[in-house]
Amino acid sequence: MFFIILLIFFGLLFLVAEVVLLPGVSIGALLSMVCYGSSIYLSFRDHGTSTGIWVIVAILALSLLAVVISLRAKTWQRFSLRQEIRSSSMPVTPAEELKVGDRGTTVSRLSPMGKVEIGGKTYEAKSQGPYVDPQRTVEVVGFENFSVVVRPVADAQA
């Protein structure tokens, strides 16, 4: 009898997984039907007709109860995430933090793209003119998408 109850329990488990987690008729439904069918067969074979009928009634009642409880909204609120996301997926553009005329130092070689450090922050930069070696002073002359357009400052080096 223990094996029959265990099969009914696993059948319920697979049924709830099918209803809640797995879309459509898939492995959960098939495994649930196999467990239910096996438990019904074993109860008729080993314990007689009356026990088999009681097992069918129990399976129908428990399945209906499991589906109703699984589909209630309050059931899954205990497991749901209640935090709010207050951040934005839009990054801050260099144009919002910098202005034309700001000066900084190249971190990598600009050929023509590279990295510059301006005001303690590192930005993707594009050289307006020739290649610029690392550790050179540059000046912001504009902005292009999420890049800073710079030119080398001729009179000073970092």
Disulfide bonds with the S-S distance in Angstrom:
none
